[in-house]
Amino acid sequence: MSNYENVLQALERKGWSTKGLDVKFLGEGAWFKAYWFTTNERESAVIRFPQPVSYGKPFQYDETELLTEFASRGLYYEAANNLVPGICPQWYTYDVQPDLSFTIEAYCGDTLRLKQTDDTQAAQLGRQCGELCRAMTEMELDIDGFGFLEWREGRLHGTTQGDHQEYWIQDTNGYWEQFEQFLTNDYPCQSGAIKDKLQRIIERRLQSECTLSLANRDISPENITTMNGSIRLIDPYPLYYNGHVFAGNLLNNFKTLFPSYYRSPRYAKHLFHVYQRQLECFAEGFLDGYAQGEREIRMTVLMEEYLMLFDLTVEHMNLLKQDDFKEETVLRAGNREAVGERMPGYVKRLEQFNFDI
């Protein structure tokens, strides 16, 4: 079935008119292909279909998995738009069937073009994003459980049950186990300096309360569009956990992971290393918008960034211990040479990282 026929069938399934249907390929990520379309009765919209192959694995229909992904995206869009109207697609629908599954949403403008974005614009977009993510931490939601989301019994639930504060404590103490793994690699580094930073973070974390909120794990230049100078967020990966953690995750992605993954097949085409300055300006603006002048919040997010950087470094060390890289690993992270090439930069950042800014 052609792409045009897929769109035609999807619109017919929703009971929409297909008169004047115009379809154009918009772009693709690891998991979905996106198409822009319009009809005589509908303004610009975007429809997404699952990729036939993702990270070397053929698509397999899983109703629960698709309902989880599609429904959680809708939940995030609704929550974000309630706080900042129009920051996400203002309408959204989906359908899950074995023969054809898809999402349709309002068109939100062109994907962020880093090449055409100057430092000031990048910082402004980052600030808008940070302000939204901070506001999300104060929004209460009725979700049973926490962590990753799953569709069960006709609604979304958190996959982890129990006391989230107890989970937070266990997760925090787990960084000492990771540090032991780090040491067993005998990688040349200032291990004492890294240990001191971890100890400071862990002690602070253990004294803090873990509050739950809807967070987006997948804010990236691929999932950012702009309209009239304002940021729009699409295709989120929502979780129900501590918002500061994923604010730190964003900083680590924009400042470290994205620009260092230029030899990863997954990211190579984006040339993020060429636009490292714009990524850093976005991250700086994000932190300003998220912290809103509160020094303690700023420090907390920087500490979470450090933990994400530490996770990334240990993950790379563990990859280098493997005899063979799986196809999915190579597509995501690159080959052994690419993984090893990143290590000195990661370790140096761990040694020199400063929270007190």
N, C-alpha and C positions, 0 to 999 in steps of 0.2 A: 504494500500500500504506500502511495506517495505521501509526502509531507502535506500537500494540499488536501488530499483525501482524508488524512488523519484529522486535520483541522475541521474539515467539512463534517466528518462523522461526529466529532466532539461537540460542535455547535448544534447539530441535529439532536444529539442525545440530551442536550440541555434545553431543547425546545426553542432555540433561537433561530431567527431568520438568517439565511445564508446569502441573501440577495446582495450583489455587489461585493462579494467576499474578495479581499485582496490580502495575500499572505507573503511575508518576506522573512527569510532566515535572520535571526537577531544575534544569536551567539550560543555557546555551549560551555558547560562546566564538566566536572568529572561525572556527574550523575544525571544531568538533564540537558536536553536541547530546547532552546527557546525560539519562538516565532512571534513576530509582530503581525497583527491582523486588524482589519477594520471591515465593517459592512455598512450597508446603507442606513442601518438602524443603530449601529454601535460605533462609538469613537474608538480611538486606538487602544488596543489591549494586547496582552502577552499570554501566550499559551505555552506550557512546558510539558514535554513528554519524557519519560525515563530513557536514558541512553541504552542502546542494545547491549553495549559492553562497557563496564566501568572497572578501571584498574585491572584489566585483563580478564575480568570475570563476566560471563554472560548474564544479562538481566534475568532474574527469576521472580515471577509474580508472588508476592507475599502480601495478602490483604491487610494484615495487622500492621506490618511495617509501613506500607503506603498510607494507611489511615493515620498512623502515628505522625508521619512526616507532614502530611497535608493538613491535618487538623491543628498540629502545633504551630505551623506557619500561620494559619488563620488566627489562632489565639494571640500570637505575637503582634500581628498586624493590627488587630483590634485594640490591644492594650496600648501599643505605641501611638496609634491615632487618637486614642482618648486623651493622651497627654500632649501630643503635638499633632494637631490635625494635618493630615496630608504627608506626614513623614514616611509613611508606608502606603502601598496601594490602597485606595479608598474603597474598593470593592474587590472581592475575592471569592472564588468558588472552585470546587474540585469534584472529580468523580473517580471512583475506583472500581474497575471491572477487569476480569481476566484478559479480555481482548483489547482493551484500551483504557489506560489510566492517565489522568492529566490534571493540571491546575490551570485556571484562567484568572487573570487579575488586570486591574487598570494599568495602563502604560505610565511609567513614572520618569520618562526622559532617558537620555543617553547614559550609558555606563561611564563612570568617571574616567577621564583621559588624563593620566598623570603628566604626559608630555605637554599638555596645554594648560596645566595647573601651576600657578606660581606659588611661592612660599606662603604669601598672605592668604590666598584662596584656600590652600591646603589646611592651614591653621584654622581658618574660619569654619570649614567643613568639619574638621576634627572637633572643634568646640561645640558645634551644634550636635554632633554625635554624642559627645561626652555629657552634655546637658540632658539629653534624652535618657542615656543609660543611668545617670544618677537619679533622675526622676522615677525610673522604673524600680529602683531599689525601695522606693517608698509606697509602691502600689501593692495592695493586698489582693491575693487571689485565692480562690477556694480550690486548692489542689491537694488531693490525698497523697502523702508521700513526698519525696523530693529527689533531686538529681535528674537523670535522663527521664524523658517522658515516654509513655507508652499508651496506646489505645486499648482500653479494656472496659467491657461492660457498657459500651456506648459513650464513654467519655475518656478524657486524658487523666492519667495518674502518674505520679512519680514512681520510678522503678525501685527506689530504695525506701523501705519502711523503717519505722523506729524513731529514736531520738536523734534529731539532726545535730544537736550540740555534742552529743557523745560521738557521733560520726566525725564531726569537725575535729575533735580532740584526737581521735585515732588517726585521721588523715594527717594531722599536723605532726604527731609523733613519728609517723611513717617516714618523714624526711630524714630522720637519723639513720634508718635502714638504707635509704638511698645514698646517704653520705658514705656509709660503709662500702656499698657497691662502688661508689666513685673512687674510694681509696684503693680498692683491690685492683684497679686498672693501672696503678703506678704511673699515671700520666704526670709528666713534669709540670708542677704548678705550685702556687703558694697555698697549700691545703689549709694552713692555719688561718689565713685571712678569710678563706671561703667558709671554714667552720665557724669562725667568729660571727660572720654575717648571718649564717643559718641559725646559730644559737639565738641571736638577737631577734630574728623573725619568729622563731618557734616560741620563745618566751612571750613575745607580744601576742601572738596568735592564741596561745593557751589562756591568756587573760581576757580575750575578747569574746563577745557573743556572736554566734553565727546567725545572722538574719537571712531569711529566704526571700528571693524575688525572682521574677522572670528575667533571665539573661540570654543574650545572643552570643553563642560561641563562634559564629562564622561571619563576623564583620570583616570584610576584605575589599580591596578595590574592585574585585569582580562583582561584589554584591552591593555596590554603592552607585546610585545614579544621581543626577542633579537636574533641577528645574529652577530656572530664574535665580541661580546662585545659592539655592538651598539644597541641603542633602536629602536624599531619599534612600531608604534601606529596603532591600528586597532579599528574598530567598534566605531567611534566617535559619539558624539551628538553635532553637530555644531549649533551655534547661531551667529547672526550678531549683536554684541553689544560691549561694552567696554572690551578690553582684560584684563586689570588689574583686573577687577571684577572676572574673571574666573581663573586668576592666584591665587588670594586670595582664591577662592573656592577650588582649588587643595590643597593648604596648609592646609586648614581646614579639608579637607577630609583625607589627609594622616596623619596629626598630631592629629586629634581629632575624627572625625566620624568613620573611618574604625576601629581603635583599640578599640573604645568604643562600637561597635555594635556586639560584639561576642555572644550576646544572641538573635540576630536577625536571624530568619531562613534564610533570604536572604544572610547573610554574615557569619554565624557560621562556615561553612565548611572551610573557608579560614584561620581561626585561626590568624587573623590580630593582635590580642592582643599579641600573642606569638612573632610576628615579628615586634613589635612596633619600635624597634631601627632601623631596615632597612627602615621602612616607614619614620621615622624622618630624616634619612640620605638622602633619596631620596628628601624629601621636602626641606632640607637645600641646596642640590645641585641644585634643581630646582630654588630656589630663587636666588642663586648666578648666575646661567646661565641666568635668566630672567633680573635681575637688571644690570648685566654687570658692576658692580662697581659704579653705579649711586645711590647715597644715597637717592635722592628724589624718585626714582622709587621703591627702596627697601621699603621705608617707606609707600608709596602708597599701595603696594601689602600687606604689613602687616596690614594696616588699613582695606583693603578689607577682609582679613582673619578674622579680628575681627568682622566685620559686618556679615560674614557668621556664625561665632560662636554664635553671638547674635541671629541671625535668628533661628539657631538650638536650642538654649536654649528656646526661646519663643515658638517655635513649640512644644517642649516637655512639657512645662508648659500648653499649650492649650490642648494637648493630655490628660494630667492627669485630666483635667476638664470634660472630656467626661465620660458619664455613661458606655458606652460599646465601645470596640474597634472593628472596622470592620476587617474582615479577611485580607484585603489588608494591613491594618495598622500593624497588628500582624506580617504578613510575612515580611514587610519592616523594621519595627522598633522594633518588639518584643512585649511582653505582658506588662501590666501595671507595673508589678514589675521591668521588665528590663528597661523601660523608666524612672521610678522613680530613679532607681539605678544610672543612669548617671548624674542626675541633680547636685549633689554636685561637681563633677569634672568639669562640664561645668561652673558653677557659679564661682568656684575658678579660673579657667582660665580667665574668664572675669575680675575678680578683679585684677589679677596679671599680665595681659598681658602687654608687653612692646614693643612699636613701635620703640624705639630709639636704635636699634641694627644693 
